[in-house]
Amino acid sequence: MPPPTKGGPDPDTVPTARMVPLINAVQAGRWTEVADPYPAGHGSDYVPAYRQLGPHAFALRIKGDSMEPQFHEGDIIIVDPDIEPMPGNFVVAKISRDQEATFKKFRLRSEGRPTRQTIELVPLNPDWP
């Protein structure tokens, strides 16, 4: 691998950015009604994403403080709905019937039997239940 150039890493080793549509905001805290007022692939703005993403990826701006100290109000996150979440991942969970969503850490909890697991959506901020 060649040494980095004076202004930063070697441009040949930096991944190419894909522009992802910023479609709305998501509440890090309570369940909040969400809307996607844009056709698929469009948004109010576009943000660069530097990793492999599925064709339906989009960006959301965070509102609220339940995911502090790692995520702050105003931060932008990239969401890839084509990826199955794993315990420990950060997710945007949506209740389809109510059109409400929230941003949390995904965790599975056993209910005393290994075959009986419950999904937990956990805030990082200890001030949130």
N, CA, C and O atoms as a printed pandas DataFrame, in Angstrom:
     atom_number atom_name residue_name chain_id  residue_number  x_coord  y_coord  z_coord
0              1         N          MET        A               1    0.860   -1.182    0.000
1              2        CA          MET        A               1    0.000    0.000    0.000
2              3         C          MET        A               1    0.896    1.231    0.000
3              4         O          MET        A               1    1.821    1.324    0.806
4              5         N          PRO        A               2    0.629    2.175   -0.896
5              6        CA          PRO        A               2    1.459    3.384   -0.932
6              7         C          PRO        A               2    1.219    4.251    0.294
7              8         O          PRO        A               2    0.142    4.198    0.887
8              9         N          PRO        A               3    2.206    5.044    0.679
9             10        CA          PRO        A               3    2.024    5.917    1.838
10            11         C          PRO        A               3    0.977    6.987    1.535
11            12         O          PRO        A               3    0.774    7.349    0.376
12            13         N          PRO        A               4    0.308    7.495    2.585
13            14        CA          PRO        A               4   -0.684    8.539    2.369
14            15         C          PRO        A               4   -0.034    9.796    1.808
15            16         O          PRO        A               4    1.132   10.077    2.085
16            17         N          THR        A               5   -0.775   10.533    1.037
17            18        CA          THR        A               5   -0.274   11.801    0.524
18            19         C          THR        A               5   -0.326   12.838    1.633
19            20         O          THR        A               5   -0.958   12.630    2.668
20            21         N          LYS        A               6    0.340   13.944    1.404
21            22        CA          LYS        A               6    0.420   14.964    2.437
22            23         C          LYS        A               6   -0.955   15.485    2.871
23            24         O          LYS        A               6   -1.135   15.827    4.040
24            25         N          GLY        A               7   -1.917   15.551    1.965
25            26        CA          GLY        A               7   -3.227   16.108    2.284
26            27         C          GLY        A               7   -4.204   15.094    2.852
27            28         O          GLY        A               7   -5.363   15.444    3.076
28            29         N          GLY        A               8   -3.795   13.851    3.098
29            30        CA          GLY        A               8   -4.701   12.838    3.617
30            31         C          GLY        A               8   -4.403   11.488    2.994
31            32         O          GLY        A               8   -3.311   11.275    2.466
32            33         N          PRO        A               9   -5.361   10.573    3.051
33            34        CA          PRO        A               9   -5.117    9.242    2.513
34            35         C          PRO        A               9   -4.977    9.280    0.995
35            36         O          PRO        A               9   -5.427   10.217    0.335
36            37         N          ASP        A              10   -4.352    8.257    0.468
37            38        CA          ASP        A              10   -4.185    8.112   -0.969
38            39         C          ASP        A              10   -5.567    8.084   -1.619
39            40         O          ASP        A              10   -6.391    7.250   -1.245
40            41         N          PRO        A              11   -5.847    8.968   -2.580
41            42        CA          PRO        A              11   -7.186    9.009   -3.184
42            43         C          PRO        A              11   -7.589    7.692   -3.843
43            44         O          PRO        A              11   -8.780    7.423   -3.998
44            45         N          ASP        A              12   -6.615    6.869   -4.233
45            46        CA          ASP        A              12   -6.938    5.580   -4.850
46            47         C          ASP        A              12   -7.494    4.575   -3.852
47            48         O          ASP        A              12   -8.102    3.585   -4.259
48            49         N          THR        A              13   -7.302    4.805   -2.546
49            50        CA          THR        A              13   -7.776    3.859   -1.533
50            51         C          THR        A              13   -9.048    4.323   -0.842
51            52         O          THR        A              13   -9.634    3.576   -0.059
52            53         N          VAL        A              14   -9.482    5.547   -1.120
53            54        CA          VAL        A              14  -10.697    6.069   -0.502
54            55         C          VAL        A              14  -11.892    5.586   -1.319
55            56         O          VAL        A              14  -11.928    5.798   -2.531
56            57         N          PRO        A              15  -12.885    4.934   -0.674
57            58        CA          PRO        A              15  -14.045    4.455   -1.430
58            59         C          PRO        A              15  -14.844    5.619   -2.030
59            60         O          PRO        A              15  -14.897    6.716   -1.473
60            61         N          THR        A              16  -15.449    5.349   -3.157
61            62        CA          THR        A              16  -16.290    6.336   -3.816
62            63         C          THR        A              16  -17.604    6.459   -3.049
63            64         O          THR        A              16  -18.185    5.461   -2.621
64            65         N          ALA        A              17  -18.052    7.676   -2.887
65            66        CA          ALA        A              17  -19.299    7.915   -2.168
66            67         C          ALA        A              17  -20.492    7.687   -3.089
67            68         O          ALA        A              17  -20.456    8.001   -4.278
68            69         N          ARG        A              18  -21.537    7.138   -2.510
69            70        CA          ARG        A              18  -22.834    7.053   -3.188
70            71         C          ARG        A              18  -23.714    8.103   -2.522
71            72         O          ARG        A              18  -23.738    8.199   -1.295
72            73         N          MET        A              19  -24.423    8.875   -3.295
73            74        CA          MET        A              19  -25.300    9.899   -2.742
74            75         C          MET        A              19  -26.644    9.260   -2.394
75            76         O          MET        A              19  -27.280    8.622   -3.233
76            77         N          VAL        A              20  -27.063    9.443   -1.142
77            78        CA          VAL        A              20  -28.278    8.831   -0.602
78            79         C          VAL        A              20  -29.270    9.943   -0.282
79            80         O          VAL        A              20  -28.878   10.966    0.279
80            81         N          PRO        A              21  -30.552    9.768   -0.625
81            82        CA          PRO        A              21  -31.525   10.835   -0.363
82            83         C          PRO        A              21  -31.825   11.002    1.128
83            84         O          PRO        A              21  -32.034   10.026    1.850
84            85         N          LEU        A              22  -31.843   12.248    1.566
85            86        CA          LEU        A              22  -32.276   12.602    2.926
86            87         C          LEU        A              22  -33.778   12.835    2.828
87            88         O          LEU        A              22  -34.219   13.807    2.215
88            89         N          ILE        A              23  -34.569   11.938    3.434
89            90        CA          ILE        A              23  -36.014   11.987    3.199
90            91         C          ILE        A              23  -36.832   12.589    4.330
91            92         O          ILE        A              23  -37.959   13.029    4.100
92            93         N          ASN        A              24  -36.289   12.620    5.559
93            94        CA          ASN        A              24  -37.088   13.123    6.666
94            95         C          ASN        A              24  -36.246   13.091    7.929
95            96         O          ASN        A              24  -35.017   13.037    7.874
96            97         N          ALA        A              25  -36.921   13.126    9.061
97            98        CA          ALA        A              25  -36.280   13.025   10.367
98            99         C          ALA        A              25  -36.882   11.835   11.105
99           100         O          ALA        A              25  -37.979   11.378   10.784
100          101         N          VAL        A              26  -36.141   11.342   12.103
101          102        CA          VAL        A              26  -36.641   10.267   12.957
102          103         C          VAL        A              26  -36.416   10.681   14.406
103          104         O          VAL        A              26  -35.379   11.250   14.746
104          105         N          GLN        A              27  -37.379   10.393   15.237
105          106        CA          GLN        A              27  -37.298   10.727   16.655
106          107         C          GLN        A              27  -36.464    9.685   17.389
107          108         O          GLN        A              27  -36.753    8.491   17.318
108          109         N          ALA        A              28  -35.439   10.133   18.088
109          110        CA          ALA        A              28  -34.692    9.271   19.004
110          111         C          ALA        A              28  -35.312    9.537   20.367
111          112         O          ALA        A              28  -34.883   10.437   21.089
112          113         N          GLY        A              29  -36.290    8.775   20.704
113          114        CA          GLY        A              29  -37.044    8.992   21.938
114          115         C          GLY        A              29  -38.373    8.289   21.833
115          116         O          GLY        A              29  -38.436    7.060   21.876
116          117         N          ARG        A              30  -39.413    9.039   21.700
117          118        CA          ARG        A              30  -40.771    8.473   21.628
118          119         C          ARG        A              30  -41.120    8.056   20.203
119          120         O          ARG        A              30  -40.520    8.519   19.233
120          121         N          TRP        A              31  -42.103    7.172   20.108
121          122        CA          TRP        A              31  -42.657    6.827   18.808
122          123         C          TRP        A              31  -43.305    8.077   18.244
123          124         O          TRP        A              31  -44.086    8.733   18.932
124          125         N          THR        A              32  -42.991    8.418   17.001
125          126        CA          THR        A              32  -43.497    9.625   16.372
126          127         C          THR        A              32  -43.932    9.316   14.950
127          128         O          THR        A              32  -43.287    8.541   14.244
128          129         N          GLU        A              33  -45.027    9.929   14.542
129          130        CA          GLU        A              33  -45.523    9.722   13.183
130          131         C          GLU        A              33  -44.473   10.154   12.165
131          132         O          GLU        A              33  -43.828   11.192   12.314
132          133         N          VAL        A              34  -44.318    9.338   11.134
133          134        CA          VAL        A              34  -43.353    9.640   10.083
134          135         C          VAL        A              34  -44.058    9.686    8.734
135          136         O          VAL        A              34  -45.105    9.072    8.531
136          137         N          ALA        A              35  -43.462   10.419    7.841
137          138        CA          ALA        A              35  -43.975   10.498    6.475
138          139         C          ALA        A              35  -42.792   10.553    5.533
139          140         O          ALA        A              35  -41.746   11.111    5.865
140          141         N          ASP        A              36  -42.960    9.976    4.366
141          142        CA          ASP        A              36  -41.959   10.053    3.318
142          143         C          ASP        A              36  -42.622   10.754    2.144
143          144         O          ASP        A              36  -43.277   10.112    1.323
144          145         N          PRO        A              37  -42.454   12.073    2.060
145          146        CA          PRO        A              37  -43.157   12.829    1.032
146          147         C          PRO        A              37  -42.519   12.761   -0.358
147          148         O          PRO        A              37  -42.974   13.431   -1.284
148          149         N          TYR        A              38  -41.465   11.952   -0.502
149          150        CA          TYR        A              38  -40.729   11.912   -1.758
150          151         C          TYR        A              38  -40.896   10.566   -2.467
151          152         O          TYR        A              38  -41.079    9.538   -1.815
152          153         N          PRO        A              39  -40.834   10.572   -3.796
153          154        CA          PRO        A              39  -40.825    9.288   -4.506
154          155         C          PRO        A              39  -39.526    8.546   -4.197
155          156         O          PRO        A              39  -38.534    9.164   -3.810
156          157         N          ALA        A              40  -39.530    7.231   -4.366
157          158        CA          ALA        A              40  -38.343    6.410   -4.079
158          159         C          ALA        A              40  -37.121    6.984   -4.798
159          160         O          ALA        A              40  -37.167    7.314   -5.983
160          161         N          GLY        A              41  -36.016    7.093   -4.030
161          162        CA          GLY        A              41  -34.763    7.590   -4.584
162          163         C          GLY        A              41  -34.602    9.096   -4.561
163          164         O          GLY        A              41  -33.581    9.610   -5.017
164          165         N          HIS        A              42  -35.584    9.815   -4.039
165          166        CA          HIS        A              42  -35.524   11.269   -3.993
166          167         C          HIS        A              42  -35.662   11.754   -2.551
167          168         O          HIS        A              42  -36.187   11.040   -1.697
168          169         N          GLY        A              43  -35.186   12.979   -2.286
169          170        CA          GLY        A              43  -35.284   13.544   -0.956
170          171         C          GLY        A              43  -35.128   15.051   -0.998
171          172         O          GLY        A              43  -35.037   15.649   -2.070
172          173         N          SER        A              44  -35.098   15.656    0.176
173          174        CA          SER        A              44  -34.936   17.107    0.273
174          175         C          SER        A              44  -33.485   17.510    0.027
175          176         O          SER        A              44  -33.191   18.665   -0.280
176          177         N          ASP        A              45  -32.585   16.539    0.167
177          178        CA          ASP        A              45  -31.153   16.763   -0.016
178          179         C          ASP        A              45  -30.534   15.392   -0.249
179          180         O          ASP        A              45  -31.236   14.380   -0.220
180          181         N          TYR        A              46  -29.231   15.351   -0.479
181          182        CA          TYR        A              46  -28.518   14.086   -0.666
182          183         C          TYR        A              46  -27.248   14.136    0.157
183          184         O          TYR        A              46  -26.580   15.168    0.223
184          185         N          VAL        A              47  -26.914   13.009    0.790
185          186        CA          VAL        A              47  -25.715   12.933    1.618
186          187         C          VAL        A              47  -24.842   11.787    1.123
187          188         O          VAL        A              47  -25.361   10.788    0.625
188          189         N          PRO        A              48  -23.512   11.917    1.253
189          190        CA          PRO        A              48  -22.630   10.850    0.782
190          191         C          PRO        A              48  -22.595    9.679    1.762
191          192         O          PRO        A              48  -22.591    9.869    2.978
192          193         N          ALA        A              49  -22.569    8.484    1.220
193          194        CA          ALA        A              49  -22.410    7.263    2.015
194          195         C          ALA        A              49  -21.212    6.517    1.438
195          196         O          ALA        A              49  -21.125    6.331    0.225
196          197         N          TYR        A              50  -20.294    6.089    2.292
197          198        CA          TYR        A              50  -19.034    5.510    1.852
198          199         C          TYR        A              50  -18.942    4.005    2.069
199          200         O          TYR        A              50  -17.849    3.471    2.259
200          201         N          ARG        A              51  -20.078    3.319    2.043
201          202        CA          ARG        A              51  -20.019    1.871    2.176
202          203         C          ARG        A              51  -21.072    1.222    1.290
203          204         O          ARG        A              51  -21.955    1.894    0.756
204          205         N          GLN        A              52  -20.966   -0.084    1.142
205          206        CA          GLN        A              52  -21.899   -0.824    0.303
206          207         C          GLN        A              52  -23.295   -0.743    0.904
207          208         O          GLN        A              52  -23.486   -1.027    2.086
208          209         N          LEU        A              53  -24.272   -0.355    0.086
209          210        CA          LEU        A              53  -25.651   -0.209    0.545
210          211         C          LEU        A              53  -26.596   -0.843   -0.458
211          212         O          LEU        A              53  -26.287   -0.956   -1.644
212          213         N          GLY        A              54  -27.757   -1.256    0.042
213          214        CA          GLY        A              54  -28.793   -1.779   -0.831
214          215         C          GLY        A              54  -29.429   -0.656   -1.638
215          216         O          GLY        A              54  -29.192    0.520   -1.362
216          217         N          PRO        A              55  -30.235   -1.012   -2.631
217          218        CA          PRO        A              55  -30.816   -0.019   -3.526
218          219         C          PRO        A              55  -31.862    0.891   -2.875
219          220         O          PRO        A              55  -32.222    1.917   -3.452
220          221         N          HIS        A              56  -32.354    0.535   -1.689
221          222        CA          HIS        A              56  -33.402    1.317   -1.040
222          223         C          HIS        A              56  -32.891    2.183    0.116
223          224         O          HIS        A              56  -33.692    2.717    0.883
224          225         N          ALA        A              57  -31.579    2.327    0.248
225          226        CA          ALA        A              57  -30.991    3.096    1.352
226          227         C          ALA        A              57  -31.421    4.559    1.288
227          228         O          ALA        A              57  -31.635    5.119    0.213
228          229         N          PHE        A              58  -31.540    5.158    2.472
229          230        CA          PHE        A              58  -31.910    6.569    2.584
230          231         C          PHE        A              58  -31.315    7.135    3.863
231          232         O          PHE        A              58  -30.797    6.392    4.697
232          233         N          ALA        A              59  -31.388    8.438    4.015
233          234        CA          ALA        A              59  -30.844    9.113    5.198
234          235         C          ALA        A              59  -31.975    9.794    5.964
235          236         O          ALA        A              59  -32.977   10.222    5.390
236          237         N          LEU        A              60  -31.778    9.880    7.285
237          238        CA          LEU        A              60  -32.722   10.563    8.180
238          239         C          LEU        A              60  -31.938   11.453    9.138
239          240         O          LEU        A              60  -30.811   11.129    9.513
240          241         N          ARG        A              61  -32.525   12.553    9.523
241          242        CA          ARG        A              61  -31.926   13.437   10.535
242          243         C          ARG        A              61  -32.519   13.065   11.892
243          244         O          ARG        A              61  -33.725   12.844   12.007
244          245         N          ILE        A              62  -31.677   12.996   12.909
245          246        CA          ILE        A              62  -32.123   12.611   14.253
246          247         C          ILE        A              62  -32.714   13.811   14.988
247          248         O          ILE        A              62  -32.177   14.918   14.961
248          249         N          LYS        A              63  -33.848   13.545   15.649
249          250        CA          LYS        A              63  -34.459   14.509   16.574
250          251         C          LYS        A              63  -34.505   13.842   17.940
251          252         O          LYS        A              63  -34.805   12.651   18.035
252          253         N          GLY        A              64  -34.218   14.576   18.978
253          254        CA          GLY        A              64  -34.295   14.030   20.332
254          255         C          GLY        A              64  -32.939   13.598   20.865
255          256         O          GLY        A              64  -31.930   13.633   20.161
256          257         N          ASP        A              65  -32.944   13.185   22.145
257          258        CA          ASP        A              65  -31.674   12.891   22.825
258          259         C          ASP        A              65  -31.583   11.492   23.430
259          260         O          ASP        A              65  -30.680   11.237   24.226
260          261         N          SER        A              66  -32.480   10.587   23.082
261          262        CA          SER        A              66  -32.453    9.272   23.729
262          263         C          SER        A              66  -31.269    8.409   23.292
263          264         O          SER        A              66  -30.993    7.385   23.917
264          265         N          MET        A              67  -30.563    8.807   22.225
265          266        CA          MET        A              67  -29.426    8.007   21.759
266          267         C          MET        A              67  -28.089    8.685   22.044
267          268         O          MET        A              67  -27.050    8.272   21.529
268          269         N          GLU        A              68  -28.128    9.737   22.878
269          270        CA          GLU        A              68  -26.874   10.357   23.319
270          271         C          GLU        A              68  -26.195    9.431   24.317
271          272         O          GLU        A              68  -26.896    8.739   25.056
272          273         N          PRO        A              69  -24.898    9.382   24.377
273          274        CA          PRO        A              69  -23.942   10.336   23.831
274          275         C          PRO        A              69  -23.430    9.990   22.425
275          276         O          PRO        A              69  -22.667   10.772   21.857
276          277         N          GLN        A              70  -23.815    8.871   21.859
277          278        CA          GLN        A              70  -23.267    8.478   20.558
278          279         C          GLN        A              70  -23.916    9.217   19.388
279          280         O          GLN        A              70  -23.240    9.538   18.411
280          281         N          PHE        A              71  -25.206    9.487   19.475
281          282        CA          PHE        A              71  -25.938   10.184   18.415
282          283         C          PHE        A              71  -26.610   11.413   19.026
283          284         O          PHE        A              71  -27.204   11.345   20.102
284          285         N          HIS        A              72  -26.502   12.535   18.319
285          286        CA          HIS        A              72  -27.035   13.800   18.830
286          287         C          HIS        A              72  -28.106   14.351   17.894
287          288         O          HIS        A              72  -28.132   14.032   16.706
288          289         N          GLU        A              73  -28.986   15.179   18.446
289          290        CA          GLU        A              73  -29.995   15.832   17.626
290          291         C          GLU        A              73  -29.305   16.561   16.477
291          292         O          GLU        A              73  -28.330   17.284   16.680
292          293         N          GLY        A              74  -29.824   16.360   15.276
293          294        CA          GLY        A              74  -29.252   16.984   14.084
294          295         C          GLY        A              74  -28.317   16.082   13.309
295          296         O          GLY        A              74  -28.055   16.334   12.133
296          297         N          ASP        A              75  -27.802   15.021   13.950
297          298        CA          ASP        A              75  -26.949   14.066   13.225
298          299         C          ASP        A              75  -27.758   13.417   12.107
299          300         O          ASP        A              75  -28.979   13.293   12.202
300          301         N          ILE        A              76  -27.078   13.013   11.067
301          302        CA          ILE        A              76  -27.726   12.317    9.964
302          303         C          ILE        A              76  -27.258   10.868    9.972
303          304         O          ILE        A              76  -26.061   10.590   10.055
304          305         N          ILE        A              77  -28.223    9.942    9.884
305          306        CA          ILE        A              77  -27.913    8.519    9.836
306          307         C          ILE        A              77  -28.330    7.969    8.474
307          308         O          ILE        A              77  -29.252    8.479    7.837
308          309         N          ILE        A              78  -27.638    6.924    8.044
309          310        CA          ILE        A              78  -27.969    6.223    6.809
310          311         C          ILE        A              78  -28.718    4.950    7.197
311          312         O          ILE        A              78  -28.258    4.198    8.056
312          313         N          VAL        A              79  -29.857    4.706    6.577
313          314        CA          VAL        A              79  -30.691    3.540    6.858
314          315         C          VAL        A              79  -30.717    2.658    5.618
315          316         O          VAL        A              79  -30.992    3.131    4.516
316          317         N          ASP        A              80  -30.427    1.365    5.805
317          318        CA          ASP        A              80  -30.493    0.410    4.701
318          319         C          ASP        A              80  -31.544   -0.642    5.041
319          320         O          ASP        A              80  -31.238   -1.601    5.750
320          321         N          PRO        A              81  -32.777   -0.486    4.553
321          322        CA          PRO        A              81  -33.846   -1.418    4.906
322          323         C          PRO        A              81  -33.671   -2.806    4.294
323          324         O          PRO        A              81  -34.443   -3.714    4.601
324          325         N          ASP        A              82  -32.671   -2.982    3.435
325          326        CA          ASP        A              82  -32.419   -4.288    2.826
326          327         C          ASP        A              82  -31.552   -5.190    3.714
327          328         O          ASP        A              82  -31.315   -6.348    3.370
328          329         N          ILE        A              83  -31.081   -4.672    4.846
329          330        CA          ILE        A              83  -30.234   -5.446    5.764
330          331         C          ILE        A              83  -31.074   -5.920    6.946
331          332         O          ILE        A              83  -31.790   -5.132    7.563
332          333         N          GLU        A              84  -30.983   -7.199    7.253
333          334        CA          GLU        A              84  -31.660   -7.774    8.424
334          335         C          GLU        A              84  -30.907   -7.335    9.685
335          336         O          GLU        A              84  -29.701   -7.564    9.776
336          337         N          PRO        A              85  -31.577   -6.713   10.654
337          338        CA          PRO        A              85  -30.857   -6.249   11.848
338          339         C          PRO        A              85  -30.374   -7.407   12.708
339          340         O          PRO        A              85  -31.018   -8.453   12.795
340          341         N          MET        A              86  -29.239   -7.199   13.335
341          342        CA          MET        A              86  -28.643   -8.152   14.263
342          343         C          MET        A              86  -28.606   -7.500   15.644
343          344         O          MET        A              86  -28.530   -6.275   15.745
344          345         N          PRO        A              87  -28.659   -8.309   16.715
345          346        CA          PRO        A              87  -28.553   -7.725   18.048
346          347         C          PRO        A              87  -27.314   -6.831   18.159
347          348         O          PRO        A              87  -26.219   -7.204   17.738
348          349         N          GLY        A              88  -27.513   -5.663   18.726
349          350        CA          GLY        A              88  -26.435   -4.695   18.872
350          351         C          GLY        A              88  -26.446   -3.627   17.795
351          352         O          GLY        A              88  -25.802   -2.591   17.957
352          353         N          ASN        A              89  -27.169   -3.854   16.687
353          354        CA          ASN        A              89  -27.278   -2.847   15.628
354          355         C          ASN        A              89  -28.173   -1.701   16.069
355          356         O          ASN        A              89  -29.006   -1.842   16.964
356          357         N          PHE        A              90  -27.977   -0.568   15.421
357          358        CA          PHE        A              90  -28.874    0.566   15.596
358          359         C          PHE        A              90  -29.909    0.476   14.483
359          360         O          PHE        A              90  -29.569    0.224   13.327
360          361         N          VAL        A              91  -31.179    0.684   14.842
361          362        CA          VAL        A              91  -32.258    0.501   13.873
362          363         C          VAL        A              91  -33.260    1.647   13.935
363          364         O          VAL        A              91  -33.409    2.323   14.953
364          365         N          VAL        A              92  -33.932    1.837   12.819
365          366        CA          VAL        A              92  -35.134    2.656   12.792
366          367         C          VAL        A              92  -36.272    1.656   12.741
367          368         O          VAL        A              92  -36.452    0.959   11.742
368          369         N          ALA        A              93  -37.035    1.588   13.813
369          370        CA          ALA        A              93  -38.159    0.650   13.908
370          371         C          ALA        A              93  -39.431    1.405   13.568
371          372         O          ALA        A              93  -39.630    2.544   13.990
372          373         N          LYS        A              94  -40.288    0.750   12.798
373          374        CA          LYS        A              94  -41.519    1.396   12.359
374          375         C          LYS        A              94  -42.707    0.499   12.636
375          376         O          LYS        A              94  -42.674   -0.701   12.361
376          377         N          ILE        A              95  -43.759    1.093   13.184
377          378        CA          ILE        A              95  -45.032    0.404   13.355
378          379         C          ILE        A              95  -45.876    0.795   12.148
379          380         O          ILE        A              95  -46.373    1.919   12.070
380          381         N          SER        A              96  -46.035   -0.125   11.218
381          382        CA          SER        A              96  -46.702    0.188    9.948
382          383         C          SER        A              96  -48.140    0.658   10.132
383          384         O          SER        A              96  -48.574    1.611    9.486
384          385         N          ARG        A              97  -48.876   -0.012   11.015
385          386        CA          ARG        A              97  -50.300    0.337   11.139
386          387         C          ARG        A              97  -50.506    1.759   11.643
387          388         O          ARG        A              97  -51.512    2.391   11.319
388          389         N          ASP        A              98  -49.564    2.269   12.432
389          390        CA          ASP        A              98  -49.680    3.617   12.980
390          391         C          ASP        A              98  -48.813    4.638   12.241
391          392         O          ASP        A              98  -48.916    5.839   12.488
392          393         N          GLN        A              99  -47.954    4.151   11.327
393          394        CA          GLN        A              99  -47.007    5.020   10.623
394          395         C          GLN        A              99  -46.148    5.809   11.610
395          396         O          GLN        A              99  -45.902    7.001   11.427
396          397         N          GLU        A             100  -45.692    5.112   12.671
397          398        CA          GLU        A             100  -44.819    5.729   13.663
398          399         C          GLU        A             100  -43.481    5.005   13.665
399          400         O          GLU        A             100  -43.405    3.810   13.377
400          401         N          ALA        A             101  -42.415    5.754   13.996
401          402        CA          ALA        A             101  -41.075    5.178   14.006
402          403         C          ALA        A             101  -40.270    5.772   15.152
403          404         O          ALA        A             101  -40.633    6.797   15.729
404          405         N          THR        A             102  -39.160    5.097   15.468
405          406        CA          THR        A             102  -38.207    5.585   16.447
406          407         C          THR        A             102  -36.833    5.015   16.108
407          408         O          THR        A             102  -36.728    4.026   15.382
408          409         N          PHE        A             103  -35.789    5.638   16.631
409          410        CA          PHE        A             103  -34.403    5.215   16.411
410          411         C          PHE        A             103  -33.849    4.682   17.725
411          412         O          PHE        A             103  -33.814    5.401   18.723
412          413         N          LYS        A             104  -33.417    3.425   17.729
413          414        CA          LYS        A             104  -32.932    2.780   18.961
414          415         C          LYS        A             104  -31.892    1.707   18.650
415          416         O          LYS        A             104  -31.614    1.400   17.491
416          417         N          LYS        A             105  -31.326    1.147   19.715
417          418        CA          LYS        A             105  -30.451   -0.018   19.608
418          419         C          LYS        A             105  -31.325   -1.265   19.685
419          420         O          LYS        A             105  -32.216   -1.362   20.529
420          421         N          PHE        A             106  -31.061   -2.214   18.796
421          422        CA          PHE        A             106  -31.840   -3.455   18.693
422          423         C          PHE        A             106  -31.206   -4.528   19.582
423          424         O          PHE        A             106  -29.995   -4.744   19.555
424          425         N          ARG        A             107  -32.052   -5.190   20.365
425          426        CA          ARG        A             107  -31.568   -6.249   21.253
426          427         C          ARG        A             107  -32.622   -7.338   21.331
427          428         O          ARG        A             107  -33.817   -7.050   21.264
428          429         N          LEU        A             108  -32.195   -8.580   21.470
429          430        CA          LEU        A             108  -33.102   -9.693   21.713
430          431         C          LEU        A             108  -32.955  -10.113   23.161
431          432         O          LEU        A             108  -31.850  -10.131   23.702
432          433         N          ARG        A             109  -34.077  -10.453   23.791
433          434        CA          ARG        A             109  -34.061  -10.874   25.191
434          435         C          ARG        A             109  -34.822  -12.192   25.277
435          436         O          ARG        A             109  -35.923  -12.325   24.743
436          437         N          SER        A             110  -34.221  -13.156   25.952
437          438        CA          SER        A             110  -34.891  -14.443   26.155
438          439         C          SER        A             110  -35.909  -14.327   27.263
439          440         O          SER        A             110  -35.679  -13.650   28.265
440          441         N          GLU        A             111  -37.017  -14.976   27.085
441          442        CA          GLU        A             111  -38.091  -14.970   28.079
442          443         C          GLU        A             111  -38.041  -16.256   28.904
443          444         O          GLU        A             111  -39.079  -16.868   29.153
444          445         N          GLY        A             112  -36.858  -16.666   29.324
445          446        CA          GLY        A             112  -36.730  -17.882   30.131
446          447         C          GLY        A             112  -36.556  -19.139   29.300
447          448         O          GLY        A             112  -36.094  -20.162   29.806
448          449         N          ARG        A             113  -36.925  -19.069   28.025
449          450        CA          ARG        A             113  -36.731  -20.198   27.114
450          451         C          ARG        A             113  -35.994  -19.691   25.891
451          452         O          ARG        A             113  -36.340  -18.638   25.355
452          453         N          PRO        A             114  -34.983  -20.422   25.440
453          454        CA          PRO        A             114  -34.201  -19.958   24.287
454          455         C          PRO        A             114  -35.035  -19.763   23.020
455          456         O          PRO        A             114  -34.685  -18.952   22.163
456          457         N          THR        A             115  -36.135  -20.503   22.904
457          458        CA          THR        A             115  -36.954  -20.380   21.699
458          459         C          THR        A             115  -37.926  -19.209   21.781
459          460         O          THR        A             115  -38.567  -18.873   20.785
460          461         N          ARG        A             116  -38.046  -18.589   22.936
461          462        CA          ARG        A             116  -38.975  -17.470   23.135
462          463         C          ARG        A             116  -38.157  -16.202   23.343
463          464         O          ARG        A             116  -37.632  -15.968   24.432
464          465         N          GLN        A             117  -38.048  -15.390   22.305
465          466        CA          GLN        A             117  -37.282  -14.157   22.399
466          467         C          GLN        A             117  -38.171  -12.953   22.110
467          468         O          GLN        A             117  -39.106  -13.019   21.312
468          469         N          THR        A             118  -37.855  -11.870   22.774
469          470        CA          THR        A             118  -38.581  -10.616   22.615
470          471         C          THR        A             118  -37.611   -9.574   22.078
471          472         O          THR        A             118  -36.456   -9.505   22.496
472          473         N          ILE        A             119  -38.098   -8.770   21.151
473          474        CA          ILE        A             119  -37.285   -7.673   20.636
474          475         C          ILE        A             119  -37.361   -6.516   21.616
475          476         O          ILE        A             119  -38.441   -6.134   22.067
476          477         N          GLU        A             120  -36.201   -5.964   21.938
477          478        CA          GLU        A             120  -36.138   -4.753   22.761
478          479         C          GLU        A             120  -35.514   -3.640   21.937
479          480         O          GLU        A             120  -34.557   -3.865   21.197
480          481         N          LEU        A             121  -36.052   -2.462   22.068
481          482        CA          LEU        A             121  -35.505   -1.264   21.450
482          483         C          LEU        A             121  -34.994   -0.396   22.590
483          484         O          LEU        A             121  -35.775    0.103   23.400
484          485         N          VAL        A             122  -33.690   -0.221   22.647
485          486        CA          VAL        A             122  -33.036    0.328   23.827
486          487         C          VAL        A             122  -32.415    1.697   23.534
487          488         O          VAL        A             122  -31.692    1.840   22.547
488          489         N          PRO        A             123  -32.682    2.704   24.370
489          490        CA          PRO        A             123  -31.990    3.986   24.226
490          491         C          PRO        A             123  -30.581    3.876   24.816
491          492         O          PRO        A             123  -30.329    3.022   25.667
492          493         N          LEU        A             124  -29.667    4.733   24.368
493          494        CA          LEU        A             124  -28.322    4.776   24.947
494          495         C          LEU        A             124  -28.265    5.737   26.129
495          496         O          LEU        A             124  -27.450    5.566   27.035
496          497         N          ASN        A             125  -29.123    6.735   26.117
497          498        CA          ASN        A             125  -29.158    7.736   27.170
498          499         C          ASN        A             125  -29.818    7.136   28.415
499          500         O          ASN        A             125  -30.979    6.734   28.346
500          501         N          PRO        A             126  -29.114    7.063   29.551
501          502        CA          PRO        A             126  -29.684    6.445   30.755
502          503         C          PRO        A             126  -30.881    7.213   31.327
503          504         O          PRO        A             126  -31.584    6.687   32.190
504          505         N          ASP        A             127  -31.125    8.433   30.868
505          506        CA          ASP        A             127  -32.280    9.183   31.332
506          507         C          ASP        A             127  -33.581    8.757   30.655
507          508         O          ASP        A             127  -34.659    9.223   31.025
508          509         N          TRP        A             128  -33.476    7.866   29.657
509          510        CA          TRP        A             128  -34.658    7.367   28.939
510          511         C          TRP        A             128  -34.966    5.944   29.355
511          512         O          TRP        A             128  -34.053    5.131   29.497
512          513         N          PRO        A             129  -36.238    5.627   29.554
513          514        CA          PRO        A             129  -36.595    4.239   29.937
514          515         C          PRO        A             129  -36.447    3.280   28.760
515          516         O          PRO        A             129  -36.703    2.085   28.902
